[in-house]
């Protein structure tokens, strides 16, 4: 089972439990790099109800998924994760700059 399939199956289990699958909920259950979680959640959202139910019936219970050690991640995965983190930080910085500018203009 691929890492993305693990994420999709976890999202299906959350949905079946009446919870809306989010990155935070899935990350708390499955310790995988953020880009994999995002790809898996996007794939889950593209599934129709029948496909979700089929996955649930075929999925093995995810008791305690093993987190891959950081040294076993490919360089591409590490780079993708770092780039996504950098993008999130840049977005936050830009929002903070805009907010500071707004506050300065109000004074």
C-alpha positions in Angstrom: 0.0 0.0 0.0 1.4 3.4 -1.0 1.7 6.3 1.4 -1.0 8.2 -0.4 -3.4 5.1 -0.2 -2.7 5.1 3.6 -3.8 8.8 3.7 -6.9 8.1 1.6 -7.9 5.1 3.8 -7.5 7.2 6.9 -9.6 10.0 5.4 -12.3 7.4 4.6 -12.2 6.1 8.1 -12.6 9.6 9.5 -15.5 10.3 7.2 -17.2 7.1 8.2 -16.8 8.1 11.8 -18.7 11.3 11.0 -15.7 13.6 11.0 -14.6 15.8 8.2 -11.2 14.7 7.1 -8.7 17.6 7.5 -4.9 17.7 7.2 -4.7 18.2 11.0 -6.9 15.1 11.8 -5.0 12.9 9.3 -1.6 14.2 10.4 -2.5 13.2 14.0 -3.3 9.7 12.9 -0.6 9.2 10.2 2.9 10.4 10.5 3.9 11.2 6.9 5.4 14.3 5.2 2.9 17.1 4.6 3.1 16.9 0.7 2.0 13.3 0.9 -0.9 14.2 3.3 -2.0 17.0 0.9 -1.9 14.7 -2.1 -3.8 12.0 -0.3 -6.5 14.3 1.0 -6.9 15.8 -2.5 -7.3 12.3 -3.9 -9.8 11.4 -1.2 -11.9 14.5 -2.1 -12.1 13.3 -5.7 -13.6 10.0 -4.7 -17.3 9.5 -5.0 -19.3 7.9 -2.2 -19.2 4.4 -3.8 -15.4 4.5 -4.2 -15.1 5.6 -0.5 -17.3 2.8 0.7 -15.3 0.3 -1.5 -12.0 1.5 0.0 -13.5 1.2 3.5 -14.5 -2.4 2.9 -11.1 -3.3 1.4 -9.0 -1.3 3.9 -7.2 -3.0 6.6 -7.5 -1.3 10.0 -4.7 1.2 10.5 -3.6 0.4 14.0 -0.3 2.2 14.3 1.2 3.3 11.1 4.9 3.5 11.2 6.4 6.9 10.4 9.2 6.7 7.9 12.5 7.8 9.4 13.7 11.1 8.0 16.8 9.4 6.6 14.7 7.0 4.5 12.8 9.8 2.8 13.9 10.5 -0.6 15.6 13.8 -1.3 12.7 14.8 -3.5 10.2 14.2 -0.7 12.4 16.2 1.7 12.8 19.0 -0.8 9.0 19.1 -1.5 8.3 19.2 2.2 10.8 22.1 2.8 9.4 24.0 -0.2 5.8 23.7 1.1 7.0 24.9 4.6 8.8 27.8 3.0 5.7 28.7 1.0 3.5 28.6 4.1 6.0 30.8 6.0 6.2 33.3 3.1 2.4 33.5 2.9 2.3 34.2 6.7 5.0 36.8 6.4 3.2 38.5 3.5 -0.1 38.6 5.5 1.7 40.0 8.5 3.3 42.8 6.4 -0.1 43.7 5.0 -1.6 43.8 8.5 1.2 46.0 9.8 0.7 48.3 6.8 -3.1 48.5 7.5 -2.5 49.3 11.2 0.1 51.9 10.3 -2.3 53.6 7.9 -5.0 53.7 10.6 -2.8 55.8 12.9 
